[in-house]
Amino acid sequence: QVQLVESGGGLVQAGGSLRLSCAASGRTFSFSNRAMGWFRQAPGKEREFVAGISWNGGSTPYADSVKGRFTISRDNAKNTVYLQMNSLQFEDTAVYYCAANSRYYTDTARASYDYWGQGTQVTVSS
């Protein structure tokens, strides 16, 4: 069974920073061969792509709304993917989900991701 467990969410003031982590586990899950991604869902809105990272970190696409403020990274030795979020804005308030892509290269489509974490709440106060 594959598990993705997010951590690091919380309440922060606008302009502040948070670092999300996602630890992957599972006997048949090959983390280092998969692209990973972060999505978010605000109340009443669709779940949207935030950032992705290819299997080796060579490709890291971002949503326009977070470009220059968020940084995705991964540590294949620890089966963990991170999302460093700086200059947080009220509009970044959402539940953030970690997801594993079914392929080694990344993309922004939700349908390409076949495993999901339970989500972690990020709340930015204005």
C-alpha positions as CSV (number, residue, x, y, z in Angstrom):
1,Q,0.0,0.0,0.0
2,V,1.3,3.4,-0.9
3,Q,1.2,6.3,1.6
4,L,1.9,9.9,1.1
5,V,1.9,11.9,4.3
6,E,2.1,15.7,4.2
7,S,3.3,17.8,7.1
8,G,4.3,21.4,7.8
9,G,1.0,23.2,7.2
10,G,-0.3,25.8,9.7
11,L,-1.3,29.4,10.2
12,V,1.0,32.2,9.0
13,Q,0.8,35.9,8.5
14,A,0.9,37.3,5.0
15,G,4.4,37.7,3.9
16,G,5.6,34.8,5.9
17,S,6.9,31.4,5.0
18,L,6.1,27.7,5.4
19,R,7.8,24.5,4.3
20,L,5.7,21.5,3.4
21,S,7.0,18.0,3.4
22,C,5.6,14.8,1.9
23,A,7.0,11.5,2.9
24,A,6.3,8.6,0.6
25,S,6.2,4.9,1.6
26,G,5.1,1.6,0.2
27,R,6.9,-1.7,-0.5
28,T,6.1,-1.6,-4.2
29,F,6.4,2.2,-4.6
30,S,9.5,3.4,-6.4
31,F,9.7,7.0,-5.3
32,S,12.9,7.8,-7.3
33,N,11.3,6.7,-10.5
34,R,8.2,8.9,-10.2
35,A,7.6,12.6,-10.7
36,M,5.8,14.3,-7.8
37,G,3.6,17.2,-7.5
38,W,1.8,19.6,-5.1
39,F,-1.8,20.7,-5.6
40,R,-4.1,22.8,-3.5
41,Q,-7.8,23.3,-3.0
42,A,-9.4,26.3,-1.5
43,P,-13.0,26.3,-0.2
44,G,-15.5,26.2,-3.1
45,K,-12.8,25.9,-5.7
46,E,-11.4,23.2,-7.9
47,R,-8.2,21.4,-6.9
48,E,-5.4,23.1,-8.8
49,F,-1.8,22.4,-9.8
50,V,0.8,24.2,-7.8
51,A,4.2,22.7,-8.6
52,G,5.7,19.5,-10.0
53,I,9.1,17.9,-10.1
54,S,10.5,15.2,-12.3
55,W,12.1,12.1,-11.0
56,N,15.6,13.7,-10.9
57,G,14.6,17.2,-10.2
58,G,15.5,18.4,-13.6
59,S,12.1,19.8,-14.5
60,T,10.1,21.9,-12.0
61,P,7.0,23.6,-13.5
62,Y,5.0,26.0,-11.4
63,A,1.6,27.6,-11.5
64,D,1.9,31.2,-12.6
65,S,0.3,32.3,-9.3
66,V,3.2,30.9,-7.2
67,K,6.2,31.3,-9.6
68,G,9.0,33.1,-7.9
69,R,7.6,32.5,-4.4
70,F,7.4,28.7,-4.1
71,T,10.1,26.2,-4.6
72,I,9.6,22.4,-5.0
73,S,12.5,20.0,-4.3
74,R,13.0,16.3,-3.5
75,D,15.3,14.0,-1.7
76,N,15.2,10.6,-3.3
77,A,17.3,9.1,-0.5
78,K,14.6,10.1,2.0
79,N,11.6,9.5,-0.3
80,T,10.5,13.0,0.5
81,V,9.3,16.0,-1.6
82,Y,9.2,19.5,-0.3
83,L,7.4,22.7,-1.0
84,Q,9.1,25.9,0.3
85,M,6.5,28.7,0.3
86,N,7.7,32.3,0.7
87,S,5.9,35.6,0.6
88,L,2.7,33.9,1.3
89,Q,-0.5,35.7,0.4
90,F,-4.1,35.4,1.7
91,E,-5.0,33.8,-1.7
92,D,-2.6,30.9,-0.9
93,T,-4.9,29.7,1.8
94,A,-6.0,26.2,0.9
95,V,-5.5,22.5,1.7
96,Y,-2.3,21.4,0.0
97,Y,-2.0,17.9,-1.4
98,C,1.0,15.9,-2.3
99,A,0.6,13.6,-5.3
100,A,2.7,11.0,-7.1
101,N,2.7,11.0,-10.9
102,S,2.4,7.7,-12.7
103,R,5.4,8.6,-14.9
104,Y,8.9,9.8,-14.3
105,Y,8.4,13.1,-16.1
106,T,6.1,15.8,-14.6
107,D,3.1,17.5,-15.9
108,T,0.2,19.7,-14.6
109,A,-2.7,17.4,-15.2
110,R,-4.5,15.9,-12.2
111,A,-5.3,12.7,-14.1
112,S,-1.6,11.9,-14.4
113,Y,-1.3,11.5,-10.6
114,D,-2.4,8.2,-9.2
115,Y,-1.6,8.5,-5.5
116,W,-2.6,11.3,-3.2
117,G,-1.9,12.4,0.4
118,Q,-4.6,13.4,2.8
119,G,-3.7,17.1,2.6
120,T,-2.4,19.7,5.0
121,Q,-4.1,23.0,5.8
122,V,-2.3,26.2,5.0
123,T,-4.0,29.4,6.3
124,V,-2.6,32.8,5.6
125,S,-3.9,35.7,7.6
126,S,-4.1,39.1,6.0
